[in-house]
Amino acid sequence: MMTEMKNTSSKIPVLIAGVIGWAHDGFALVLVSLLATTISVAYGVDKIAIGFVFSAQYVMTVFGAAFFGELADRFGRKNILLLSVLWDSVFTSLSAFAPNFLIFALLRLISGLGVSWGISFSLLSETFSSEKRGMAGGLVHATFVVGYIGAVIVTLIFGGMDPITIGPLVLEGWRICFLSALFPIPFLIYLEFTLDESQVWSDYKEAARLGEEVKPEKIRTFDMLKGKWLKFTVLLTLLFWLSEFAYHTLADWAPTYFEYLFVYELQKAGGNVDSAGTLAMVVMLGVMVIAAFALFTTGWLSDRIGRRNAFFGCSIIGLVGASLFFVGNFIMIFTPLIVIGCLVLTVSFGMHGVFGVWSSEVFPTRIRATATSLVFSIARGLAWGAFFVGIVAETLAPSAPVLTDPLGHAQALAVAMLACTFAYLAMLVVPRLIPETKGIDITAIEE
């Protein structure tokens, strides 16, 4: 009984570490999406520039994944995980003081180096049993939504407030939102004293020290691009890229899309269009609650039906949601059907709950953190769905004046957002090419 209690208590900090890292990732990245209109006005830039930031902030995560993943595979999961979250927190908060759009964009790039995702999932997969690993992974990934909801709440409270003066600094509400990105620091202090190092990684290092591990210490990024690991790297990156493209094509512009749609509905009803932004955020809160449930449920389901089948099922759901979204936007302008379509699409994002455990189960201990981090970060870094949407929407309906044709702007966004359909079709095929890893045991030395 004492051993069981100890095992359970040791897993709690692992979950907390994963939750804080991933929730902060969601919080920091979504702030730009939620504040897109405000930031655009503050710096005098158009949708293409904001769309560029949406996508470019993920580019540096590739370099961060290689750097922090390498450190985690060489020196342990715990301290590198905490360092990566701290990095992201500090540089995201500095965005509050950016004097111009160029500095703002650069800070978003630098903050992207702080990649914690692959390290936290490596630690989680090495801690939890095969029977509960998918569920734990789905739970951690679902907390991205907690970060999203936190960002929405912070934006609602501070985003529209009057500027405040602190000494020589004048901070508008949106800048205060970025300052709140420092919230992980108290949790990091707690985890420094409670989070244990991965026993699997410790066993691997001990085996290597005793000469049982014949592989020499190499740069892990190079190691994962050889032999069968290259095949798995390419396939997992392709699969995750398709999923990330679909997600960012839809989710990054969804708040703006709904804002335009509600302006149209309020104009038609003779209401106050100033409330359109708030209504859009309320809808997004509901969408994210559904997403959290879908992420956890898909992770749990993958422990029972397999990673591959869970992913395939989400792709089918995505195609159904995209069809409803298309009908509601172009066959008949019917806002309730559009909302239903978006909710169904949100359920399909549950496939993200399988990412971490599947990739960490495919790769061995010596390259697990690097490979898991890089596969996801490359996929996310190349998923320029938001930039694509910005270009198409700006071409079909230039930014000014939105109030004269809000439906036209909404439909322009919808045209590009439907590009997700092609990604869902491809995701019906690619999972079949990747090994099923449900039920495997993770040990210190495996090939």
N, C-alpha and C positions, 0 to 999 in steps of 0.2 A: 504493500500500500504506500509506504514511504517513497519507494522508487517511482511508482506511478505519479505521485504528487510532485516529485522533483522533476520528472520528465515533462509534466504538464506546465509547471511553473517556468521551466527553461524555455518553453515554446512561446510563452506570452510576450517576452521582450522581442523575440524574433518577429512576431506578428506586428507589434507596436512599431518596430523599426521599419518594416515594410510599409505599414500604413502611413507613417509620418513622411517617409520619403516619397511615396507615390501620391499621397494627398497633396503634398506641397508642389509636386510636379504639375498636377492638375490645376492647382490654385494659380501658380505663377503663369502657366501657359494660357489659361482661359481668361485671365485678366485682360490681355490684349484683345481678345475676341469681344468680350463684353464692353470694353471701353473703346472699341474701334471708331465709332462716330466721334466721340469726345477727343480722342488722340488725333484723329484726322483734322478736326477743326483747330485744335491747339497748335499743331505744327504746320497747318495749311497744306496737307498732302491729300492725294486722291486714293480711291479704292485699290489701285494697283500697288501703291507704296505700302498700304496697310496689309494687303494680301501677301506682299513680299516678306514682310516681317512675320506674318503668320507662319509661313513656310521656312524662311531663313533661320528662325530661332531654333529649328530642329537640326540644321546642318551641323553645327558645332557639337551636337550630341554624339556624332560619329567619332570625332576626335576624342571627346571626353570618355566615350565607351572604351576606346582602345587604351587610353591612358589609365583611367581608374580601374578598368577591368584587369589590365595587366598587373597593376599594384595589388588588387584583391587576390589574384591567383598566386602571386609571389609572396605576399606578406600577410594574408588573411582577410576574411570578409568583414569583420567587425569595424575596425578603425577606419578602413577605407570607405566603407558605407557611410559612416558618420561624417567623414571629411567631405564626401561628395554632396551630401545634403546641406552641409554648412556652406559650401561654395555657392550652390544655387541660391540659397537664402540671401546671402550677403549681396551678390551681384544683381539679383532681382530687385532688392530693396533700393539699390543705387539708381535704378531706372527712375526713381522719383525725382532725382535731381538733374536729369538730362536736360541741358539748355536748348538742344535742337534735335531734330529727328534723326540725324546721322549718329549722334552720341547715343540716343535712345536705342536705335537698331543695333549698334555695336555692343551695348550692354546686354541686350537680349541674346546676342551671339555668345558673348563670354559666359553668361549665366548658364547657357546650354551645355557647357563643358561638365557641369556637375551632374553626371549621370549616375543615379543610384539604382535604377530599375534592375539591371542584370545582376548586380551584386546582391540585392535583397532577395531576388528569386533564387539565386544560387544558395544563399544561406537558408532560405525557406525549404528548398527541395532537399537539402542535405540534413534538415532537422526533422521534417515530417515523414511519416510512413507513406508507403505507396497507396494505402487505402484512403488517406485523407489529404494527400498532397494537392490534388486538383481543387478540392473544396477550399483549402487554405489559400491557394493561389487565386482562386476566384474572389475570395473575400478581400485579399490585399488589392487586387486590381479594381474591385468595386469601390475602393476608397478614393480612387481618382475622382469619383463622383462627389465624395465628401469635399474634396478640394474645390471642385466645380461649384457646388452649392455654397461653400464658404466664400468663394470669389463673388458669387451673385449677391450674397448677403452684404458683403463688404462694399460692393459697388452700389447697391441700393442705399446703404447708409451714408457713404462718404462720396460716391461718384459725382453727385450733383450739388454738393455743399459749396458755400462761398469760400473763397481763398482765405487762408489763415496766415498770419505773419509770425515767424519764429526767428527773432533777431534779424539778420539780413535776408533771411529766406522767406519767400512768399510761395506757399504750397496750395495749389488748387486741389479740389477733392480727389481727382483721379490720381494725383501724385501720392496722396495719403494712402490710397488703396495699395500702391506698390510698396510703401513702407511697411505695411502689415505682413509682407512676405517673410519677416523675421520670426514668425510664430514658432518654427520648429526648434529654436535654440534651447528653451527649457527642457524639451523632450530629449534633445541630444545629450544634455548634461545627465539626465536620468539614465539614459541608455549606456552611457560611458561606464556606469557602475553596475548595471544589471544585465547587460547583453553579453552572452558567452560567445566565444569563438566557435566556429563550426567544428564539430568533432571529426567529421569526414575529412575536412581540409587538414586538420591537425594530424590525423592518421596518415594522410598522404605525405605531408612534409616529413613525418617521422620515418615512413617507409623509404622516402627518397634519401634521407640522411643515412639510413642503414644500408643503402645500396640496393634495395629491392626494386626501386623504380629505375629502369634502365634509360628512360628518356632524359636527355640533358636539359638543363634550363635554357629555354629558347624564348624568343619573342613570341608570345602566344598568338598574336595576329597572324604571323607567318605560319605557325603550326596548324591553325584551323583552315588554312588554304591548301592543305596537302591531302592526298589520298582520299579516303571516303569522307573525311571531314569537309573537304571542299564541296562535295555533292550536297551534303546536308546543309552547309552554310548557304549555298545558292538557293536550294529549294525552300528552306525556312525563310530566307530573306525575301524571296519572291512572294511567298504566301502572306507574310506579314506586311509586305509593301502593298499588296492588293487590298488587304483589310484596312491599312492605315490610309491609303488613298481614298477609299470609300468613306471612311470616318471623317477625315479632314475636309473632303469635298462637301460633306453635309454639315458637320457639327460646327466648324469654325465660322461659317457664315449664317448659321441658323438664327442667332439672335438678331442680326441685321435683317435677314429675310422676314422674320416674323414682325419686326418693327415696321417694315414697309407694308406688309400685309394688313396689319392692324391700323395703320394710317389710312389705308384704302377703306377698310370697313368702318372706321370712325367718321371719315369724310362722308361716306354714303349714308350713315345714320345721323349725321349732323352733330356728332359728339366732339369732344376736345381731343385733338390729335396729339397733344403734349403727353398724354398718358400711354401712347403706343409703346414707348420704350419700356415702361414699367410692366405693361401687359406681356410684352415679349419675354421679359425676364421671368415672370411668373410661369409662363408656359415652359420655359427652359428648366425651371426648378422641377416641374412635374416630369419632364422628359428625363432629367438626370436621376430622379428617384427610381423610375422604371429601369434605367440603364444599370443602376447599382444592383437591383434585384436580378436583372438578366445576367450580369457578370458573375455574381455569386452562384446563381442557379446553373449556369453553363459549366463553371468550374466543378461544382458538385456532380453534375450529370456526367462530366468527362471521366470521373472515377468509376462510373458504372457502365457507360456505353463506349468509352474510349475517347481519346483526344480528337481523333480523325472524324468520327461520326458526329461529335458535338459541333465541330467546326462546319461540317457539311450542312447540318440542320440549320445553323444560323444563316448560312448563305441562302437557303431556300426562303427563310423568313425575310431576308433582305430584299429579295426579288419581289415578294408580295408587297412589301412596304413601298418600294419604288414605283410599282404599278399604281397603287392608290394615290401616291403623291403626284404622279403624272396626270391621272384622271382629274384630280381636284384642282390642278393648276391650269390645264389646257383644254380638257373636254368640257368641263363645267367649272366655273369659279365658285367653289363650295368650300369655305374655310373649315367647317367641321371635318370633312373628308381629308383635307390636307393635314390637319392635326392628327387624325387617326393614322394616316400614312406615315407621318414622322414618328409616331409612337411605335408603330410596327418596325420601322427602320431602327429605332432605338433598341428594340429587343434583339435585333440581329447583331448589334455591337457586343453582345454577350460573348462572341467568339474571341474577343480580346482577353477574356478571363482564362483562356487556355494557353495563351502565348508563353507565359513565364515557365510553367511547369513542363510544357512540351519541349521547348528548346533546352531547358536545363537537364532534362532527362536524356536527350539525344547525345549531348556532349559529355566527355569524361571530366573528372575532377580537375586535372591539371590545366584545362583551358575553359572550364565551365563559365566562370564570371566574364572572361573576355568574350567568349563566343556568344553567350546569351545577351550580353550588353550590345555587342556589335551588330548581331543579326537584327535586333529590334531597332537600334539607333539608325542603322543604314536604311532600313525600311521606312522608318519615320522621317529621316532626313531627306529621302528622295520622294516622299509622298507630298508633292507640291500641289495637292488638290485645291487648297485654298487660293494659291497664286493663280492657278488655272481659272478658278471661278471668278476671281477679281478681274482678270483680263477679259473674259467673255462678257461678264456683266457690264464692265465699263464700256466695252465696244457696242453692246446692244442698247444700253441705256446709260449715257454719261451721267456723272454724279449730280449735276445741277440742271434743273431744279427738281428735287425728289417730290416735293409736295404737289407739283402739278400733274405728276403721273406715278403715284406710288405703286399701282398695280403693275405698270410696265417695268418698274425697277424690281419688284418681287419676282415677276415672271422671268426677267433677264437672269436673276440669280438662280431660279429654278431650272432653267435650261442647262446651265453648267453643272448644277448640283446632281442632275440626273446621270452624269458621267459615271456615278457610282455603280450603275446597272452593269456596266461592262466588267467591273471588278468582281461583282458578285457572281457573274457567269463563269469567270475564270476560276473563282474559288470553289466551284463545283468539281473541278478537275485536280488542281494542284495538291490538295491534302492526300489524295490517293497515292502520291509518289513519295510520301514521307513515312518513315517507320512509325508504327503504333507503339507507344511506350507505356500504355496503361499497365499498372501493376508491377513495374520493374523496381528492384531495390538499388539504391545508390550506395556504392562503396567507395573506399578511398582509391583503389586501383581498379580501373575497368577500361576496356577498349571497345 
